[in-house]
Amino acid sequence: MAIIFTVMRHAHDPGKHGHSETEVPTARLDRQFGRSQFYRILRPVIVGVVHGLAGSAAVTLLVLPIIRNPLWAMMYLLIFGVGTIAGMMLVTAAVAAPITYSANRYVGAAAGVLSLIFGIYLVYQIGFVDGLFR
């Protein structure tokens, strides 16, 4: 459990990383633009874009070798990339908006715990029941 809480806090050891938590770029941006409504909406969108780009590479690489024509391959990459980015932005914004505007501070923690439980369930279901780890 200590590992989970450490990851959730995203704590840095200044001696180990060479900076304190208040010096990371996101902390500086939060201090400078934190009161801006546009920034509060844009930040989770950017996180969604980054996660969308990171998670879709494997699926893209599975299909790309099948496409022989370079022009069609580039079109596939463009359409797949834009669709992935747009989808992740929408999902991130849809999940983050109720938590961000909730008056109850425990809603975010509850969402994190439920996400963790669902992730553990998926690992069990895909890994052990469906036989991925066999």
ROPA-160164 format. One record per residue: chain; residue in three letters; x, y, z of N, C-alpha, C in turn; residue number from 1. Coordinates in steps of 0.02 Angstrom, whole numbers. Atoms other than C-alpha are relative to their C-alpha. Layout:
<vextis>
vexti unit=A | code=ala | n_u=X | n_v=Y | n_w=Z | ca_u=X | ca_v=Y | ca_w=Z | c_u=X | c_v=Y | c_w=Z | pos=NUM
...
</vextis>
This chain:
<vextis>
vexti unit=A | code=met | n_u=41 | n_v=-60 | n_w=0 | ca_u=0 | ca_v=0 | ca_w=0 | c_u=43 | c_v=63 | c_w=0 | pos=1
vexti unit=A | code=ala | n_u=-43 | n_v=-59 | n_w=-2 | ca_u=144 | ca_v=120 | ca_w=33 | c_u=21 | c_v=22 | c_w=-70 | pos=2
vexti unit=A | code=ile | n_u=-19 | n_v=-16 | n_w=69 | ca_u=194 | ca_v=110 | ca_w=-150 | c_u=-56 | c_v=38 | c_w=-34 | pos=3
vexti unit=A | code=ile | n_u=57 | n_v=-34 | n_w=31 | ca_u=20 | ca_v=161 | ca_w=-206 | c_u=-5 | c_v=72 | c_w=23 | pos=4
vexti unit=A | code=phe | n_u=7 | n_v=-68 | n_w=-26 | ca_u=14 | ca_v=312 | ca_w=-92 | c_u=59 | c_v=44 | c_w=-22 | pos=5
vexti unit=A | code=thr | n_u=-57 | n_v=-38 | n_w=24 | ca_u=189 | ca_v=365 | ca_w=-144 | c_u=-11 | c_v=22 | c_w=-72 | pos=6
vexti unit=A | code=val | n_u=14 | n_v=-17 | n_w=70 | ca_u=138 | ca_v=359 | ca_w=-327 | c_u=-55 | c_v=53 | c_w=-4 | pos=7
vexti unit=A | code=met | n_u=55 | n_v=-48 | n_w=2 | ca_u=-23 | ca_v=453 | ca_w=-291 | c_u=23 | c_v=69 | c_w=21 | pos=8
vexti unit=A | code=arg | n_u=-25 | n_v=-65 | n_w=-23 | ca_u=70 | ca_v=592 | ca_w=-199 | c_u=49 | c_v=30 | c_w=-50 | pos=9
vexti unit=A | code=his | n_u=-51 | n_v=-21 | n_w=48 | ca_u=204 | ca_v=601 | ca_w=-334 | c_u=55 | c_v=39 | c_w=37 | pos=10
vexti unit=A | code=ala | n_u=-50 | n_v=-34 | n_w=-40 | ca_u=330 | ca_v=649 | ca_w=-202 | c_u=70 | c_v=-11 | c_w=-28 | pos=11
vexti unit=A | code=his | n_u=-69 | n_v=4 | n_w=22 | ca_u=510 | ca_v=686 | ca_w=-248 | c_u=45 | c_v=12 | c_w=60 | pos=12
vexti unit=A | code=asp | n_u=-52 | n_v=-12 | n_w=-49 | ca_u=663 | ca_v=676 | ca_w=-139 | c_u=47 | c_v=51 | c_w=-31 | pos=13
vexti unit=A | code=pro | n_u=-41 | n_v=-52 | n_w=32 | ca_u=755 | ca_v=841 | ca_w=-175 | c_u=73 | c_v=-21 | c_w=-8 | pos=14
vexti unit=A | code=gly | n_u=-69 | n_v=22 | n_w=6 | ca_u=923 | ca_v=760 | ca_w=-143 | c_u=10 | c_v=-49 | c_w=-56 | pos=15
vexti unit=A | code=lys | n_u=-5 | n_v=52 | n_w=51 | ca_u=887 | ca_v=619 | ca_w=-263 | c_u=-13 | c_v=27 | c_w=-70 | pos=16
vexti unit=A | code=his | n_u=20 | n_v=-25 | n_w=66 | ca_u=806 | ca_v=717 | ca_w=-406 | c_u=29 | c_v=68 | c_w=-16 | pos=17
vexti unit=A | code=gly | n_u=-29 | n_v=-65 | n_w=13 | ca_u=891 | ca_v=885 | ca_w=-387 | c_u=-49 | c_v=57 | c_w=1 | pos=18
vexti unit=A | code=his | n_u=49 | n_v=-53 | n_w=-4 | ca_u=730 | ca_v=983 | ca_w=-363 | c_u=-53 | c_v=-17 | c_w=52 | pos=19
vexti unit=A | code=ser | n_u=55 | n_v=12 | n_w=-47 | ca_u=588 | ca_v=1005 | ca_w=-241 | c_u=-65 | c_v=-6 | c_w=-40 | pos=20
vexti unit=A | code=glu | n_u=65 | n_v=9 | n_w=32 | ca_u=406 | ca_v=967 | ca_w=-281 | c_u=-28 | c_v=66 | c_w=-27 | pos=21
vexti unit=A | code=thr | n_u=26 | n_v=-65 | n_w=21 | ca_u=368 | ca_v=1153 | ca_w=-296 | c_u=36 | c_v=29 | c_w=-61 | pos=22
vexti unit=A | code=glu | n_u=-39 | n_v=-24 | n_w=56 | ca_u=497 | ca_v=1174 | ca_w=-435 | c_u=-13 | c_v=-36 | c_w=-66 | pos=23
vexti unit=A | code=val | n_u=16 | n_v=35 | n_w=62 | ca_u=425 | ca_v=1052 | ca_w=-562 | c_u=-42 | c_v=44 | c_w=-45 | pos=24
vexti unit=A | code=pro | n_u=37 | n_v=-45 | n_w=45 | ca_u=348 | ca_v=1132 | ca_w=-718 | c_u=-74 | c_v=5 | c_w=15 | pos=25
vexti unit=A | code=thr | n_u=72 | n_v=-4 | n_w=-13 | ca_u=170 | ca_v=1085 | ca_w=-673 | c_u=-15 | c_v=42 | c_w=62 | pos=26
vexti unit=A | code=ala | n_u=11 | n_v=-41 | n_w=-60 | ca_u=186 | ca_v=1166 | ca_w=-501 | c_u=7 | c_v=74 | c_w=-17 | pos=27
vexti unit=A | code=arg | n_u=-9 | n_v=-70 | n_w=20 | ca_u=251 | ca_v=1326 | ca_w=-579 | c_u=-60 | c_v=23 | c_w=-42 | pos=28
vexti unit=A | code=leu | n_u=59 | n_v=-18 | n_w=40 | ca_u=109 | ca_v=1325 | ca_w=-706 | c_u=-63 | c_v=7 | c_w=44 | pos=29
vexti unit=A | code=asp | n_u=56 | n_v=-4 | n_w=-46 | ca_u=-17 | ca_v=1291 | ca_w=-567 | c_u=0 | c_v=66 | c_w=39 | pos=30
vexti unit=A | code=arg | n_u=-4 | n_v=-64 | n_w=-38 | ca_u=47 | ca_v=1441 | ca_w=-467 | c_u=-17 | c_v=59 | c_w=-45 | pos=31
vexti unit=A | code=gln | n_u=9 | n_v=-57 | n_w=45 | ca_u=45 | ca_v=1556 | ca_w=-618 | c_u=-71 | c_v=4 | c_w=-29 | pos=32
vexti unit=A | code=phe | n_u=64 | n_v=0 | n_w=35 | ca_u=-117 | ca_v=1503 | ca_w=-702 | c_u=-56 | c_v=-35 | c_w=38 | pos=33
vexti unit=A | code=gly | n_u=47 | n_v=41 | n_w=-37 | ca_u=-208 | ca_v=1405 | ca_w=-565 | c_u=-70 | c_v=29 | c_w=8 | pos=34
vexti unit=A | code=arg | n_u=66 | n_v=-32 | n_w=-10 | ca_u=-350 | ca_v=1531 | ca_w=-547 | c_u=-38 | c_v=7 | c_w=-66 | pos=35
vexti unit=A | code=ser | n_u=32 | n_v=-7 | n_w=65 | ca_u=-386 | ca_v=1535 | ca_w=-734 | c_u=-45 | c_v=-59 | c_w=-14 | pos=36
vexti unit=A | code=gln | n_u=48 | n_v=52 | n_w=17 | ca_u=-541 | ca_v=1439 | ca_w=-784 | c_u=23 | c_v=-39 | c_w=-61 | pos=37
vexti unit=A | code=phe | n_u=-25 | n_v=32 | n_w=61 | ca_u=-466 | ca_v=1403 | ca_w=-956 | c_u=56 | c_v=-50 | c_w=16 | pos=38
vexti unit=A | code=tyr | n_u=-55 | n_v=43 | n_w=-18 | ca_u=-309 | ca_v=1329 | ca_w=-878 | c_u=-25 | c_v=-63 | c_w=36 | pos=39
vexti unit=A | code=arg | n_u=27 | n_v=58 | n_w=-37 | ca_u=-409 | ca_v=1217 | ca_w=-761 | c_u=-35 | c_v=-49 | c_w=-46 | pos=40
vexti unit=A | code=ile | n_u=31 | n_v=44 | n_w=48 | ca_u=-504 | ca_v=1149 | ca_w=-910 | c_u=54 | c_v=-30 | c_w=-46 | pos=41
vexti unit=A | code=leu | n_u=-51 | n_v=23 | n_w=48 | ca_u=-350 | ca_v=1135 | ca_w=-1023 | c_u=48 | c_v=-51 | c_w=30 | pos=42
vexti unit=A | code=arg | n_u=-50 | n_v=45 | n_w=-30 | ca_u=-236 | ca_v=1044 | ca_w=-899 | c_u=-20 | c_v=-73 | c_w=-6 | pos=43
vexti unit=A | code=pro | n_u=17 | n_v=71 | n_w=9 | ca_u=-335 | ca_v=879 | ca_w=-895 | c_u=-4 | c_v=-21 | c_w=-73 | pos=44
vexti unit=A | code=val | n_u=1 | n_v=15 | n_w=71 | ca_u=-356 | ca_v=890 | ca_w=-1083 | c_u=70 | c_v=-19 | c_w=-24 | pos=45
vexti unit=A | code=ile | n_u=-69 | n_v=14 | n_w=20 | ca_u=-168 | ca_v=895 | ca_w=-1105 | c_u=23 | c_v=-67 | c_w=29 | pos=46
vexti unit=A | code=val | n_u=-17 | n_v=65 | n_w=-29 | ca_u=-147 | ca_v=749 | ca_w=-985 | c_u=-32 | c_v=-56 | c_w=-41 | pos=47
vexti unit=A | code=gly | n_u=34 | n_v=49 | n_w=42 | ca_u=-275 | ca_v=654 | ca_w=-1090 | c_u=35 | c_v=-9 | c_w=-67 | pos=48
vexti unit=A | code=val | n_u=-37 | n_v=5 | n_w=63 | ca_u=-178 | ca_v=694 | ca_w=-1249 | c_u=62 | c_v=-42 | c_w=9 | pos=49
vexti unit=A | code=val | n_u=-62 | n_v=38 | n_w=-12 | ca_u=-16 | ca_v=628 | ca_w=-1174 | c_u=-15 | c_v=-73 | c_w=12 | pos=50
vexti unit=A | code=his | n_u=16 | n_v=70 | n_w=-12 | ca_u=-99 | ca_v=470 | ca_w=-1110 | c_u=-26 | c_v=-34 | c_w=-63 | pos=51
vexti unit=A | code=gly | n_u=25 | n_v=28 | n_w=62 | ca_u=-187 | ca_v=444 | ca_w=-1275 | c_u=56 | c_v=-18 | c_w=-48 | pos=52
vexti unit=A | code=leu | n_u=-56 | n_v=14 | n_w=44 | ca_u=-26 | ca_v=456 | ca_w=-1371 | c_u=42 | c_v=-58 | c_w=25 | pos=53
vexti unit=A | code=ala | n_u=-41 | n_v=53 | n_w=-28 | ca_u=65 | ca_v=340 | ca_w=-1253 | c_u=-33 | c_v=-69 | c_w=-6 | pos=54
vexti unit=A | code=gly | n_u=33 | n_v=65 | n_w=-1 | ca_u=-66 | ca_v=203 | ca_w=-1250 | c_u=-17 | c_v=-29 | c_w=-68 | pos=55
vexti unit=A | code=ser | n_u=23 | n_v=24 | n_w=65 | ca_u=-105 | ca_v=190 | ca_w=-1434 | c_u=56 | c_v=-26 | c_w=-45 | pos=56
vexti unit=A | code=ala | n_u=-55 | n_v=19 | n_w=43 | ca_u=67 | ca_v=152 | ca_w=-1503 | c_u=-1 | c_v=-75 | c_w=-18 | pos=57
vexti unit=A | code=ala | n_u=-1 | n_v=73 | n_w=13 | ca_u=51 | ca_v=-37 | ca_w=-1486 | c_u=-53 | c_v=-19 | c_w=-51 | pos=58
vexti unit=A | code=val | n_u=54 | n_v=15 | n_w=48 | ca_u=-115 | ca_v=-43 | ca_w=-1579 | c_u=19 | c_v=26 | c_w=-69 | pos=59
vexti unit=A | code=thr | n_u=-21 | n_v=-29 | n_w=64 | ca_u=-46 | ca_v=70 | ca_w=-1715 | c_u=52 | c_v=-45 | c_w=-33 | pos=60
vexti unit=A | code=leu | n_u=-54 | n_v=41 | n_w=28 | ca_u=108 | ca_v=-39 | ca_w=-1738 | c_u=-24 | c_v=-69 | c_w=-21 | pos=61
vexti unit=A | code=leu | n_u=27 | n_v=65 | n_w=22 | ca_u=2 | ca_v=-196 | ca_w=-1754 | c_u=-30 | c_v=4 | c_w=-70 | pos=62
vexti unit=A | code=val | n_u=35 | n_v=-7 | n_w=64 | ca_u=-96 | ca_v=-129 | ca_w=-1903 | c_u=45 | c_v=29 | c_w=-54 | pos=63
vexti unit=A | code=leu | n_u=-39 | n_v=-36 | n_w=49 | ca_u=33 | ca_v=-20 | ca_w=-1989 | c_u=39 | c_v=-44 | c_w=-50 | pos=64
vexti unit=A | code=pro | n_u=-36 | n_v=41 | n_w=49 | ca_u=139 | ca_v=-161 | ca_w=-2066 | c_u=-44 | c_v=-32 | c_w=-54 | pos=65
vexti unit=A | code=ile | n_u=45 | n_v=30 | n_w=49 | ca_u=-14 | ca_v=-228 | ca_w=-2157 | c_u=-13 | c_v=47 | c_w=-59 | pos=66
vexti unit=A | code=ile | n_u=14 | n_v=-50 | n_w=52 | ca_u=-37 | ca_v=-66 | ca_w=-2256 | c_u=62 | c_v=8 | c_w=-43 | pos=67
vexti unit=A | code=arg | n_u=-57 | n_v=-1 | n_w=46 | ca_u=76 | ca_v=-74 | ca_w=-2409 | c_u=13 | c_v=68 | c_w=-31 | pos=68
vexti unit=A | code=asn | n_u=-7 | n_v=-65 | n_w=32 | ca_u=45 | ca_v=97 | ca_w=-2486 | c_u=20 | c_v=53 | c_w=52 | pos=69
vexti unit=A | code=pro | n_u=-22 | n_v=-50 | n_w=-49 | ca_u=144 | ca_v=234 | ca_w=-2394 | c_u=-50 | c_v=57 | c_w=12 | pos=70
vexti unit=A | code=leu | n_u=49 | n_v=-53 | n_w=-8 | ca_u=10 | ca_v=365 | ca_w=-2427 | c_u=-57 | c_v=-22 | c_w=45 | pos=71
vexti unit=A | code=trp | n_u=54 | n_v=26 | n_w=-43 | ca_u=-125 | ca_v=256 | ca_w=-2350 | c_u=24 | c_v=-11 | c_w=71 | pos=72
vexti unit=A | code=ala | n_u=-28 | n_v=9 | n_w=-67 | ca_u=-10 | ca_v=216 | ca_w=-2204 | c_u=2 | c_v=66 | c_w=37 | pos=73
vexti unit=A | code=met | n_u=-1 | n_v=-67 | n_w=-32 | ca_u=14 | ca_v=402 | ca_w=-2170 | c_u=-70 | c_v=24 | c_w=17 | pos=74
vexti unit=A | code=met | n_u=69 | n_v=-18 | n_w=-14 | ca_u=-173 | ca_v=431 | ca_w=-2182 | c_u=-26 | c_v=-38 | c_w=61 | pos=75
vexti unit=A | code=tyr | n_u=20 | n_v=40 | n_w=-58 | ca_u=-203 | ca_v=288 | ca_w=-2060 | c_u=29 | c_v=29 | c_w=64 | pos=76
vexti unit=A | code=leu | n_u=-31 | n_v=-29 | n_w=-60 | ca_u=-79 | ca_v=362 | ca_w=-1937 | c_u=-32 | c_v=66 | c_w=19 | pos=77
vexti unit=A | code=leu | n_u=31 | n_v=-64 | n_w=-14 | ca_u=-156 | ca_v=534 | ca_w=-1952 | c_u=-70 | c_v=-8 | c_w=30 | pos=78
vexti unit=A | code=ile | n_u=69 | n_v=10 | n_w=-24 | ca_u=-336 | ca_v=476 | ca_w=-1930 | c_u=0 | c_v=-35 | c_w=67 | pos=79
vexti unit=A | code=phe | n_u=-2 | n_v=36 | n_w=-63 | ca_u=-293 | ca_v=354 | ca_w=-1792 | c_u=25 | c_v=45 | c_w=56 | pos=80
vexti unit=A | code=gly | n_u=-27 | n_v=-45 | n_w=-50 | ca_u=-189 | ca_v=483 | ca_w=-1700 | c_u=-49 | c_v=54 | c_w=21 | pos=81
vexti unit=A | code=val | n_u=49 | n_v=-53 | n_w=-16 | ca_u=-320 | ca_v=621 | ca_w=-1710 | c_u=-58 | c_v=-31 | c_w=39 | pos=82
vexti unit=A | code=gly | n_u=55 | n_v=33 | n_w=-36 | ca_u=-456 | ca_v=500 | ca_w=-1657 | c_u=18 | c_v=-20 | c_w=71 | pos=83
vexti unit=A | code=thr | n_u=-22 | n_v=20 | n_w=-66 | ca_u=-356 | ca_v=435 | ca_w=-1511 | c_u=7 | c_v=61 | c_w=46 | pos=84
vexti unit=A | code=ile | n_u=-8 | n_v=-61 | n_w=-40 | ca_u=-311 | ca_v=609 | ca_w=-1451 | c_u=-68 | c_v=29 | c_w=19 | pos=85
vexti unit=A | code=ala | n_u=66 | n_v=-28 | n_w=-14 | ca_u=-490 | ca_v=671 | ca_w=-1466 | c_u=-38 | c_v=-44 | c_w=50 | pos=86
vexti unit=A | code=gly | n_u=35 | n_v=45 | n_w=-46 | ca_u=-560 | ca_v=517 | ca_w=-1378 | c_u=27 | c_v=6 | c_w=71 | pos=87
vexti unit=A | code=met | n_u=-30 | n_v=-5 | n_w=-67 | ca_u=-438 | ca_v=529 | ca_w=-1233 | c_u=-15 | c_v=68 | c_w=32 | pos=88
vexti unit=A | code=met | n_u=17 | n_v=-66 | n_w=-26 | ca_u=-470 | ca_v=715 | ca_w=-1215 | c_u=-72 | c_v=1 | c_w=27 | pos=89
vexti unit=A | code=leu | n_u=70 | n_v=1 | n_w=-22 | ca_u=-657 | ca_v=687 | ca_w=-1205 | c_u=-10 | c_v=-42 | c_w=63 | pos=90
vexti unit=A | code=val | n_u=7 | n_v=43 | n_w=-59 | ca_u=-643 | ca_v=543 | ca_w=-1082 | c_u=31 | c_v=32 | c_w=61 | pos=91
vexti unit=A | code=thr | n_u=-32 | n_v=-33 | n_w=-57 | ca_u=-521 | ca_v=637 | ca_w=-971 | c_u=-41 | c_v=58 | c_w=25 | pos=92
vexti unit=A | code=ala | n_u=42 | n_v=-57 | n_w=-21 | ca_u=-628 | ca_v=793 | ca_w=-970 | c_u=-64 | c_v=-23 | c_w=33 | pos=93
vexti unit=A | code=ala | n_u=63 | n_v=25 | n_w=-28 | ca_u=-786 | ca_v=693 | ca_w=-936 | c_u=9 | c_v=-29 | c_w=69 | pos=94
vexti unit=A | code=val | n_u=-13 | n_v=29 | n_w=-66 | ca_u=-707 | ca_v=603 | ca_w=-789 | c_u=23 | c_v=54 | c_w=49 | pos=95
vexti unit=A | code=ala | n_u=-29 | n_v=-49 | n_w=-44 | ca_u=-615 | ca_v=754 | ca_w=-720 | c_u=-50 | c_v=55 | c_w=20 | pos=96
vexti unit=A | code=ala | n_u=45 | n_v=-56 | n_w=-13 | ca_u=-756 | ca_v=883 | ca_w=-730 | c_u=-42 | c_v=-10 | c_w=64 | pos=97
vexti unit=A | code=pro | n_u=39 | n_v=8 | n_w=-61 | ca_u=-871 | ca_v=809 | ca_w=-596 | c_u=43 | c_v=0 | c_w=63 | pos=98
vexti unit=A | code=ile | n_u=-44 | n_v=2 | n_w=-58 | ca_u=-725 | ca_v=778 | ca_w=-480 | c_u=27 | c_v=70 | c_w=16 | pos=99
vexti unit=A | code=thr | n_u=-28 | n_v=-66 | n_w=-9 | ca_u=-652 | ca_v=951 | ca_w=-508 | c_u=-51 | c_v=48 | c_w=31 | pos=100
vexti unit=A | code=tyr | n_u=51 | n_v=-47 | n_w=-23 | ca_u=-815 | ca_v=1042 | ca_w=-476 | c_u=-41 | c_v=-26 | c_w=59 | pos=101
vexti unit=A | code=ser | n_u=36 | n_v=28 | n_w=-57 | ca_u=-873 | ca_v=932 | ca_w=-332 | c_u=19 | c_v=37 | c_w=63 | pos=102
vexti unit=A | code=ala | n_u=-13 | n_v=-34 | n_w=-63 | ca_u=-890 | ca_v=1013 | ca_w=-163 | c_u=31 | c_v=-48 | c_w=51 | pos=103
vexti unit=A | code=asn | n_u=-25 | n_v=49 | n_w=-47 | ca_u=-841 | ca_v=851 | ca_w=-77 | c_u=71 | c_v=-20 | c_w=-18 | pos=104
vexti unit=A | code=arg | n_u=-71 | n_v=14 | n_w=15 | ca_u=-653 | ca_v=826 | ca_w=-65 | c_u=15 | c_v=-74 | c_w=-3 | pos=105
vexti unit=A | code=tyr | n_u=-11 | n_v=72 | n_w=0 | ca_u=-671 | ca_v=638 | ca_w=-46 | c_u=-20 | c_v=-33 | c_w=-66 | pos=106
vexti unit=A | code=val | n_u=22 | n_v=28 | n_w=64 | ca_u=-744 | ca_v=613 | ca_w=-220 | c_u=60 | c_v=-22 | c_w=-41 | pos=107
vexti unit=A | code=gly | n_u=-61 | n_v=18 | n_w=36 | ca_u=-570 | ca_v=615 | ca_w=-299 | c_u=33 | c_v=-62 | c_w=27 | pos=108
vexti unit=A | code=ala | n_u=-31 | n_v=59 | n_w=-31 | ca_u=-503 | ca_v=489 | ca_w=-174 | c_u=-42 | c_v=-62 | c_w=-15 | pos=109
vexti unit=A | code=ala | n_u=43 | n_v=56 | n_w=15 | ca_u=-654 | ca_v=377 | ca_w=-201 | c_u=8 | c_v=-22 | c_w=-73 | pos=110
vexti unit=A | code=ala | n_u=-10 | n_v=17 | n_w=71 | ca_u=-631 | ca_v=386 | ca_w=-390 | c_u=67 | c_v=-36 | c_w=-9 | pos=111
vexti unit=A | code=gly | n_u=-65 | n_v=33 | n_w=4 | ca_u=-447 | ca_v=339 | ca_w=-368 | c_u=-3 | c_v=-72 | c_w=25 | pos=112
vexti unit=A | code=val | n_u=5 | n_v=68 | n_w=-28 | ca_u=-489 | ca_v=189 | ca_w=-259 | c_u=-41 | c_v=-45 | c_w=-46 | pos=113
vexti unit=A | code=leu | n_u=39 | n_v=40 | n_w=47 | ca_u=-624 | ca_v=130 | ca_w=-379 | c_u=39 | c_v=-17 | c_w=-63 | pos=114
vexti unit=A | code=ser | n_u=-42 | n_v=13 | n_w=59 | ca_u=-503 | ca_v=148 | ca_w=-525 | c_u=51 | c_v=-54 | c_w=15 | pos=115
vexti unit=A | code=leu | n_u=-50 | n_v=50 | n_w=-20 | ca_u=-373 | ca_v=46 | ca_w=-432 | c_u=-32 | c_v=-69 | c_w=5 | pos=116
vexti unit=A | code=ile | n_u=36 | n_v=64 | n_w=-6 | ca_u=-499 | ca_v=-91 | ca_w=-391 | c_u=-17 | c_v=-27 | c_w=-70 | pos=117
vexti unit=A | code=phe | n_u=17 | n_v=21 | n_w=67 | ca_u=-557 | ca_v=-96 | ca_w=-572 | c_u=62 | c_v=-23 | c_w=-38 | pos=118
vexti unit=A | code=gly | n_u=-63 | n_v=21 | n_w=31 | ca_u=-376 | ca_v=-106 | ca_w=-632 | c_u=23 | c_v=-68 | c_w=24 | pos=119
vexti unit=A | code=ile | n_u=-18 | n_v=65 | n_w=-28 | ca_u=-340 | ca_v=-251 | ca_w=-515 | c_u=-46 | c_v=-54 | c_w=-28 | pos=120
vexti unit=A | code=tyr | n_u=47 | n_v=48 | n_w=29 | ca_u=-497 | ca_v=-338 | ca_w=-578 | c_u=19 | c_v=-16 | c_w=-72 | pos=121
vexti unit=A | code=leu | n_u=-19 | n_v=11 | n_w=69 | ca_u=-442 | ca_v=-314 | ca_w=-759 | c_u=63 | c_v=-43 | c_w=-5 | pos=122
vexti unit=A | code=val | n_u=-61 | n_v=40 | n_w=0 | ca_u=-268 | ca_v=-384 | ca_w=-722 | c_u=-17 | c_v=-73 | c_w=15 | pos=123
vexti unit=A | code=tyr | n_u=19 | n_v=68 | n_w=-18 | ca_u=-347 | ca_v=-536 | ca_w=-639 | c_u=-38 | c_v=-33 | c_w=-57 | pos=124
vexti unit=A | code=gln | n_u=42 | n_v=28 | n_w=53 | ca_u=-477 | ca_v=-561 | ca_w=-776 | c_u=40 | c_v=-17 | c_w=-63 | pos=125
vexti unit=A | code=ile | n_u=-38 | n_v=10 | n_w=62 | ca_u=-361 | ca_v=-540 | ca_w=-925 | c_u=60 | c_v=-45 | c_w=12 | pos=126
vexti unit=A | code=gly | n_u=-62 | n_v=36 | n_w=-11 | ca_u=-205 | ca_v=-611 | ca_w=-846 | c_u=-10 | c_v=-72 | c_w=22 | pos=127
vexti unit=A | code=phe | n_u=6 | n_v=67 | n_w=-28 | ca_u=-268 | ca_v=-762 | ca_w=-752 | c_u=-61 | c_v=-38 | c_w=-27 | pos=128
vexti unit=A | code=val | n_u=59 | n_v=35 | n_w=24 | ca_u=-447 | ca_v=-803 | ca_w=-806 | c_u=5 | c_v=-12 | c_w=-75 | pos=129
vexti unit=A | code=asp | n_u=-6 | n_v=7 | n_w=73 | ca_u=-417 | ca_v=-771 | ca_w=-992 | c_u=66 | c_v=-31 | c_w=-22 | pos=130
vexti unit=A | code=gly | n_u=-62 | n_v=38 | n_w=14 | ca_u=-243 | ca_v=-848 | ca_w=-982 | c_u=59 | c_v=39 | c_w=-28 | pos=131
vexti unit=A | code=leu | n_u=-57 | n_v=-37 | n_w=27 | ca_u=-125 | ca_v=-707 | ca_w=-1030 | c_u=65 | c_v=-19 | c_w=35 | pos=132
vexti unit=A | code=phe | n_u=-60 | n_v=16 | n_w=-37 | ca_u=-2 | ca_v=-756 | ca_w=-893 | c_u=17 | c_v=-74 | c_w=3 | pos=133
vexti unit=A | code=arg | n_u=-14 | n_v=72 | n_w=1 | ca_u=-7 | ca_v=-942 | ca_w=-928 | c_u=52 | c_v=-18 | c_w=-50 | pos=134
</vextis>
